[in-house]
Amino acid sequence: MQLTTVFLALALLWPVAPPPPPILRGWQPPPGPYAAGHRGVDLAAPPGTPVLAPAAGTVTFAGPVGGRGVVTLTLTGTGTPPLRTTFSPVTPLTTAGTHVTPGTPIAETAPETTSDTHCTTPCLHWGLLRGDTYLNPLLLAPHARSRLLPVND
């Protein structure tokens, strides 16, 4: 199944409201699996902001990683291996095994100070993986439809 086909089949939402949130730092894939890079995007989100499931799936992890709260959502119907989207730093509102629909609150952004994260202002780090391969999570973000307008002479 091609990646673009998967995205077209998903009901996609932004994980924080109001959409679209400001993007503080974009996806910068590393040149290798152990090299420096930014394996996700940072969305502006003050502490306590609800984090919403961008698509239907199952929460497969909800807990601390390296002292920060993380939620991983495995997306339904996205092939093998399935797509997984991650959110941090958060306070989970769900537990592993919970099935969710698009727009379901799965976490809140953590009440941490900016010195506790890699953001200079409060943010939500949003990641996307297929297997061990990181992808740009903005592929999951809804996009406005393109329209061609007439050319005026």
N, C-alpha and C positions, 0 to 999 in steps of 0.2 A: 504494500500500500504506500503510495507516495505521500510525502509529508504534506504537500499542499491539499491533497484530497482529504486528509485527516482534519486539517484546520477548517475546511469548508463544511465538514459534517458536524463540527462541534457548535454548541450554543455558547458563544464567547462573550464574556463580560470583563470589565476592568476589575481588579481585585480590591480597589479602594474607590470611594466616591468623594466628590463628584467626578464623573468621567469627563475627559481624560485627566488624570492627575499630572502635575508637573513632573517631568523626568529630570532628576538631579544628576544622574550619571548613567550613561548608556552601556550597552553590552560591548565589551572589548575582549574577544576571545583570545586566549593565550596561544602562542605559537606551538606549544607542546603540552602534554598532559600535566607536567609538573612546573611549568613556567608561570610567571606572574601574568595576571590578567584580571578582568572583571567578568565573572561567570554569571552575570545576571544584569538586572537594571535596578536602580534605586529610584523609588517613587516617593515624592513628598507626602508625608503622613505623620501628623502629630501623634504623641502618645495617646493610646486609647481609641485610635481609629479602627473601626471594624474592618477586618480583612475578609473578603467574600470569595467563595469558590468561583473561579472564572468559567468553569465548565463542570459537568457532572463527573463524579468520581468517588473514590474511597480514600479516606484519610488513612495513610499507611504508616505515618509517624507523627507524634505530637509530644514534644518534650525538649529537654535541654541538649544542646550540642556546644561544647566549648564555652559553657556558661551563658549561652543565649538560647531563648526559646525558638524552636523551629517547628513548622508544620509542613509535612509533605503530603501532597494530594496526587494519587495515581488516577489519571483520567480514563474514563470509560470509553471503550471502542476506539482506541488509538493504536492498535496493532501490537506486534511483538518485537522487542519489548515495548510495553506501553510508555506513553509520555508521563513524566512525573514533574510536578511543579512544586517549588519550595518557597517558603516565606520565612523571613527572620528580620530583626529580632521581634518575636511575638509572644503573647500569652495565649496558649491554645484554649479554645472554647469547646473543642471536640476531642475525642479519643481515637486511637487507632482502631480501625474496623468500621468507623461511622461512614455510611453512604450519604452523599450530599448531592443536591441539585444546584444548578448555576444560581449564584446570588446568596447561597446559604452562608451566614457568618461562621467562619471556622476558627478565627483568632481575633485578637486585638493587637495593635502595635504596642510594643512593650513600653513601660514607663521608665525607660532608661534615658540617661543624658547622652548627648551626642558624642561625648568622649568615650562612651562604652561601645560605639559602633564605628564603622569606617566612614560614616556620613558626617558632614559638617553641620547639617541641620537634621531634625528628626525625619526618619525615612523608613520605608519598607524595602528590604532587598527581596526581589522576585527572581527566582531562577527557574530554568526549564531543562530537563534532561530526557534523553532516550538512551536507556542503558547507562553507559558511563560517558556518553557524549553530551556535552553542554550545548544548548541551543539558545537562540535569542528569544526570551519570553515575550517580546513584543509581537512575535508571530501569533500569539494567542489573543492579542489585544484587538478589539473591534476597530475596524477602519471605516471611515466615511466612504460611501460609494462615490466613485469618480463619475463626473458628468462632462460631456463635451458640450461646449457652448458655441454658438455660431460666431464666426469671425465677422466683425463689422468692417466694411470698406471705408 
